[in-house]
Amino acid sequence: MMEICVGYNTMDKNCESNDQFNSPYVIKGTPRHASRFIALQMLYQIDIAGTAVETVFQQFIEEGNESGKANSTAGNKNRQLKHVNLKFVEQLINGVIKARQAINEHVKKHVLENFDRLPIILHEILELAIFEILYIETPPPVAINEYVEISKDFFNEEEQAFVNGVLDSIRKDLINAKESPTSSEKVD
Protein backbone atom coordinates (compact mmCIF):
# COMPACT_ATOMS: atom_id res chain seq x y z
CA MET A 1 0.00 0.00 0.00
CA MET A 2 1.28 3.42 -0.98
CA GLU A 3 1.91 6.18 1.56
CA ILE A 4 0.88 9.64 0.44
CA CYS A 5 2.07 12.77 2.18
CA VAL A 6 -0.78 15.27 2.44
CA GLY A 7 0.96 18.16 4.13
CA TYR A 8 1.95 19.53 7.44
CA ASN A 9 -1.14 21.40 8.56
CA THR A 10 -3.88 18.85 8.21
CA MET A 11 -6.52 17.84 10.69
CA ASP A 12 -6.01 14.59 12.49
CA LYS A 13 -8.60 12.13 13.78
CA ASN A 14 -9.60 14.63 16.47
CA CYS A 15 -10.21 17.30 13.81
CA GLU A 16 -7.26 19.27 15.10
CA SER A 17 -4.20 20.49 13.29
CA ASN A 18 -1.27 18.13 13.49
CA ASP A 19 1.33 20.79 12.70
CA GLN A 20 2.56 20.67 16.31
CA PHE A 21 4.24 17.37 15.42
CA ASN A 22 6.28 19.11 12.71
CA SER A 23 5.95 16.13 10.43
CA PRO A 24 3.79 15.44 7.41
CA TYR A 25 0.47 13.67 7.80
CA VAL A 26 0.57 10.53 5.68
CA ILE A 27 -2.39 8.70 4.20
CA LYS A 28 -1.94 5.06 3.32
CA GLY A 29 -3.80 4.11 0.19
CA THR A 30 -4.21 4.96 -3.44
CA PRO A 31 -4.11 8.45 -4.93
CA ARG A 32 -7.91 8.23 -5.37
CA HIS A 33 -8.26 7.45 -1.65
CA ALA A 34 -6.00 10.39 -0.77
CA SER A 35 -8.10 12.62 -3.02
CA ARG A 36 -11.26 11.59 -1.17
CA PHE A 37 -9.56 12.26 2.16
CA ILE A 38 -8.40 15.69 1.00
CA ALA A 39 -11.90 16.48 -0.30
CA LEU A 40 -13.27 15.67 3.16
CA GLN A 41 -10.73 17.95 4.82
CA MET A 42 -11.45 20.77 2.41
CA LEU A 43 -15.21 20.37 2.76
CA TYR A 44 -14.77 20.48 6.54
CA GLN A 45 -12.84 23.74 6.28
CA ILE A 46 -15.47 25.20 3.96
CA ASP A 47 -18.31 24.22 6.31
CA ILE A 48 -16.67 25.12 9.63
CA ALA A 49 -14.83 28.31 8.71
CA GLY A 50 -17.07 29.42 5.87
CA THR A 51 -14.01 29.59 3.65
CA ALA A 52 -14.67 29.91 -0.08
CA VAL A 53 -13.94 26.85 -2.20
CA GLU A 54 -11.37 28.77 -4.27
CA THR A 55 -9.56 29.90 -1.11
CA VAL A 56 -9.38 26.37 0.27
CA PHE A 57 -7.93 25.09 -3.01
CA GLN A 58 -5.39 27.91 -3.12
CA GLN A 59 -4.31 27.18 0.48
CA PHE A 60 -3.91 23.50 -0.36
CA ILE A 61 -1.79 24.26 -3.42
CA GLU A 62 0.35 26.78 -1.51
CA GLU A 63 0.83 24.35 1.36
CA GLY A 64 1.78 21.64 -1.12
CA ASN A 65 4.31 23.91 -2.74
CA GLU A 66 5.82 24.74 0.65
CA SER A 67 6.06 21.08 1.67
CA GLY A 68 7.53 20.31 -1.74
CA LYS A 69 10.23 22.91 -1.16
CA ALA A 70 10.92 21.53 2.31
CA ASN A 71 11.17 18.01 0.95
CA SER A 72 13.30 18.96 -2.06
CA THR A 73 16.48 18.86 0.01
CA ALA A 74 15.74 15.22 0.75
CA GLY A 75 15.26 14.51 -2.95
CA ASN A 76 11.46 14.27 -2.73
CA LYS A 77 9.20 16.14 -5.09
CA ASN A 78 5.94 17.56 -3.91
CA ARG A 79 4.18 14.33 -3.07
CA GLN A 80 1.10 16.16 -1.79
CA LEU A 81 0.14 17.53 -5.18
CA LYS A 82 1.63 14.68 -7.19
CA HIS A 83 -0.66 12.03 -5.69
CA VAL A 84 -3.87 14.00 -5.29
CA ASN A 85 -6.23 14.34 -8.24
CA LEU A 86 -7.30 17.95 -7.81
CA LYS A 87 -9.96 17.67 -10.53
CA PHE A 88 -11.57 14.78 -8.67
CA VAL A 89 -11.35 16.68 -5.37
CA GLU A 90 -12.95 19.72 -6.99
CA GLN A 91 -15.68 17.56 -8.54
CA LEU A 92 -16.47 16.05 -5.14
CA ILE A 93 -16.55 19.35 -3.25
CA ASN A 94 -18.49 21.35 -5.82
CA GLY A 95 -20.83 18.44 -6.43
CA VAL A 96 -21.66 18.00 -2.75
CA ILE A 97 -22.22 21.72 -2.31
CA LYS A 98 -24.52 21.91 -5.36
CA ALA A 99 -26.45 18.72 -4.62
CA ARG A 100 -26.43 19.01 -0.83
CA GLN A 101 -30.19 19.30 -0.45
CA ALA A 102 -30.90 16.19 -2.53
CA ILE A 103 -28.08 14.27 -0.86
CA ASN A 104 -29.34 15.17 2.60
CA GLU A 105 -32.81 13.88 1.75
CA HIS A 106 -31.21 10.45 1.39
CA VAL A 107 -29.34 10.89 4.68
CA LYS A 108 -32.47 12.09 6.54
CA LYS A 109 -34.43 9.08 5.32
CA HIS A 110 -32.00 6.74 7.09
CA VAL A 111 -30.87 8.82 10.04
CA LEU A 112 -34.32 10.15 11.00
CA GLU A 113 -34.37 12.15 14.24
CA ASN A 114 -30.59 12.11 14.69
CA PHE A 115 -29.88 14.05 11.49
CA ASP A 116 -29.33 17.40 13.21
CA ARG A 117 -27.08 15.81 15.83
CA LEU A 118 -24.62 14.18 13.43
CA PRO A 119 -21.04 15.34 13.92
CA ILE A 120 -20.09 17.54 10.97
CA ILE A 121 -17.29 15.29 9.76
CA LEU A 122 -19.56 12.22 9.90
CA HIS A 123 -22.24 14.09 7.97
CA GLU A 124 -19.68 15.11 5.34
CA ILE A 125 -18.40 11.54 4.97
CA LEU A 126 -21.97 10.47 4.19
CA GLU A 127 -22.47 13.39 1.78
CA LEU A 128 -19.31 12.63 -0.18
CA ALA A 129 -20.11 8.91 -0.42
CA ILE A 130 -23.70 9.52 -1.49
CA PHE A 131 -22.57 12.08 -4.06
CA GLU A 132 -20.18 9.54 -5.55
CA ILE A 133 -22.85 6.85 -5.67
CA LEU A 134 -25.61 9.03 -7.10
CA TYR A 135 -23.81 11.46 -9.38
CA ILE A 136 -20.42 10.02 -10.30
CA GLU A 137 -21.81 6.48 -10.40
CA THR A 138 -19.01 5.04 -8.33
CA PRO A 139 -20.07 1.44 -7.67
CA PRO A 140 -21.77 1.49 -4.25
CA PRO A 141 -19.54 -1.22 -2.72
CA VAL A 142 -16.47 0.80 -3.70
CA ALA A 143 -17.82 4.06 -2.29
CA ILE A 144 -19.03 2.36 0.88
CA ASN A 145 -15.66 0.69 1.46
CA GLU A 146 -13.70 3.89 0.76
CA TYR A 147 -15.72 6.06 3.12
CA VAL A 148 -15.83 3.45 5.88
CA GLU A 149 -12.03 3.34 5.60
CA ILE A 150 -11.85 7.14 5.79
CA SER A 151 -14.15 7.12 8.83
CA LYS A 152 -11.57 4.95 10.62
CA ASP A 153 -9.25 7.97 10.74
CA PHE A 154 -11.84 9.95 12.70
CA PHE A 155 -14.18 7.61 14.55
CA ASN A 156 -14.45 4.39 16.49
CA GLU A 157 -16.13 1.19 15.35
CA GLU A 158 -19.63 2.37 16.26
CA GLU A 159 -19.51 5.33 13.86
CA GLN A 160 -17.82 3.20 11.20
CA ALA A 161 -20.71 0.73 11.44
CA PHE A 162 -23.13 3.66 11.25
CA VAL A 163 -21.51 4.91 8.01
CA ASN A 164 -21.61 1.40 6.59
CA GLY A 165 -25.24 0.90 7.59
CA VAL A 166 -26.53 4.19 6.20
CA LEU A 167 -24.67 3.81 2.93
CA ASP A 168 -25.73 0.18 2.55
CA SER A 169 -29.37 1.17 3.14
CA ILE A 170 -29.08 3.79 0.41
CA ARG A 171 -27.51 1.18 -1.87
CA LYS A 172 -30.49 -1.10 -1.26
CA ASP A 173 -32.90 1.77 -1.94
CA LEU A 174 -31.22 2.37 -5.29
CA ILE A 175 -31.47 -1.32 -6.19
CA ASN A 176 -35.16 -1.36 -5.24
CA ALA A 177 -35.80 1.85 -7.21
CA LYS A 178 -34.20 0.33 -10.32
CA GLU A 179 -36.22 -2.87 -9.96
CA SER A 180 -39.50 -1.06 -9.32
CA PRO A 181 -41.49 -0.61 -12.56
CA THR A 182 -43.17 2.53 -11.20
CA SER A 183 -39.96 4.23 -10.16
CA SER A 184 -39.96 7.85 -11.19
CA GLU A 185 -36.74 8.83 -9.43
CA LYS A 186 -33.88 9.19 -11.84
CA VAL A 187 -30.33 9.08 -10.54
CA ASP A 188 -27.98 11.28 -12.57
C-alpha positions in Angstrom: 0.0 0.0 0.0 1.3 3.4 -1.0 1.9 6.2 1.6 0.9 9.6 0.4 2.1 12.8 2.2 -0.8 15.3 2.4 1.0 18.2 4.1 2.0 19.5 7.4 -1.1 21.4 8.6 -3.9 18.9 8.2 -6.5 17.8 10.7 -6.0 14.6 12.5 -8.6 12.1 13.8 -9.6 14.6 16.5 -10.2 17.3 13.8 -7.3 19.3 15.1 -4.2 20.5 13.3 -1.3 18.1 13.5 1.3 20.8 12.7 2.6 20.7 16.3 4.2 17.4 15.4 6.3 19.1 12.7 6.0 16.1 10.4 3.8 15.4 7.4 0.5 13.7 7.8 0.6 10.5 5.7 -2.4 8.7 4.2 -1.9 5.1 3.3 -3.8 4.1 0.2 -4.2 5.0 -3.4 -4.1 8.4 -4.9 -7.9 8.2 -5.4 -8.3 7.4 -1.7 -6.0 10.4 -0.8 -8.1 12.6 -3.0 -11.3 11.6 -1.2 -9.6 12.3 2.2 -8.4 15.7 1.0 -11.9 16.5 -0.3 -13.3 15.7 3.2 -10.7 17.9 4.8 -11.5 20.8 2.4 -15.2 20.4 2.8 -14.8 20.5 6.5 -12.8 23.7 6.3 -15.5 25.2 4.0 -18.3 24.2 6.3 -16.7 25.1 9.6 -14.8 28.3 8.7 -17.1 29.4 5.9 -14.0 29.6 3.7 -14.7 29.9 -0.1 -13.9 26.9 -2.2 -11.4 28.8 -4.3 -9.6 29.9 -1.1 -9.4 26.4 0.3 -7.9 25.1 -3.0 -5.4 27.9 -3.1 -4.3 27.2 0.5 -3.9 23.5 -0.4 -1.8 24.3 -3.4 0.4 26.8 -1.5 0.8 24.3 1.4 1.8 21.6 -1.1 4.3 23.9 -2.7 5.8 24.7 0.7 6.1 21.1 1.7 7.5 20.3 -1.7 10.2 22.9 -1.2 10.9 21.5 2.3 11.2 18.0 0.9 13.3 19.0 -2.1 16.5 18.9 0.0 15.7 15.2 0.7 15.3 14.5 -2.9 11.5 14.3 -2.7 9.2 16.1 -5.1 5.9 17.6 -3.9 4.2 14.3 -3.1 1.1 16.2 -1.8 0.1 17.5 -5.2 1.6 14.7 -7.2 -0.7 12.0 -5.7 -3.9 14.0 -5.3 -6.2 14.3 -8.2 -7.3 18.0 -7.8 -10.0 17.7 -10.5 -11.6 14.8 -8.7 -11.3 16.7 -5.4 -13.0 19.7 -7.0 -15.7 17.6 -8.5 -16.5 16.1 -5.1 -16.5 19.3 -3.2 -18.5 21.3 -5.8 -20.8 18.4 -6.4 -21.7 18.0 -2.7 -22.2 21.7 -2.3 -24.5 21.9 -5.4 -26.5 18.7 -4.6 -26.4 19.0 -0.8 -30.2 19.3 -0.5 -30.9 16.2 -2.5 -28.1 14.3 -0.9 -29.3 15.2 2.6 -32.8 13.9 1.7 -31.2 10.4 1.4 -29.3 10.9 4.7 -32.5 12.1 6.5 -34.4 9.1 5.3 -32.0 6.7 7.1 -30.9 8.8 10.0 -34.3 10.1 11.0 -34.4 12.2 14.2 -30.6 12.1 14.7 -29.9 14.1 11.5 -29.3 17.4 13.2 -27.1 15.8 15.8 -24.6 14.2 13.4 -21.0 15.3 13.9 -20.1 17.5 11.0 -17.3 15.3 9.8 -19.6 12.2 9.9 -22.2 14.1 8.0 -19.7 15.1 5.3 -18.4 11.5 5.0 -22.0 10.5 4.2 -22.5 13.4 1.8 -19.3 12.6 -0.2 -20.1 8.9 -0.4 -23.7 9.5 -1.5 -22.6 12.1 -4.1 -20.2 9.5 -5.6 -22.8 6.9 -5.7 -25.6 9.0 -7.1 -23.8 11.5 -9.4 -20.4 10.0 -10.3 -21.8 6.5 -10.4 -19.0 5.0 -8.3 -20.1 1.4 -7.7 -21.8 1.5 -4.3 -19.5 -1.2 -2.7 -16.5 0.8 -3.7 -17.8 4.1 -2.3 -19.0 2.4 0.9 -15.7 0.7 1.5 -13.7 3.9 0.8 -15.7 6.1 3.1 -15.8 3.4 5.9 -12.0 3.3 5.6 -11.9 7.1 5.8 -14.1 7.1 8.8 -11.6 4.9 10.6 -9.3 8.0 10.7 -11.8 10.0 12.7 -14.2 7.6 14.6 -14.4 4.4 16.5 -16.1 1.2 15.4 -19.6 2.4 16.3 -19.5 5.3 13.9 -17.8 3.2 11.2 -20.7 0.7 11.4 -23.1 3.7 11.3 -21.5 4.9 8.0 -21.6 1.4 6.6 -25.2 0.9 7.6 -26.5 4.2 6.2 -24.7 3.8 2.9 -25.7 0.2 2.5 -29.4 1.2 3.1 -29.1 3.8 0.4 -27.5 1.2 -1.9 -30.5 -1.1 -1.3 -32.9 1.8 -1.9 -31.2 2.4 -5.3 -31.5 -1.3 -6.2 -35.2 -1.4 -5.2 -35.8 1.9 -7.2 -34.2 0.3 -10.3 -36.2 -2.9 -10.0 -39.5 -1.1 -9.3 -41.5 -0.6 -12.6 -43.2 2.5 -11.2 -40.0 4.2 -10.2 -40.0 7.8 -11.2 -36.7 8.8 -9.4 -33.9 9.2 -11.8 -30.3 9.1 -10.5 -28.0 11.3 -12.6 
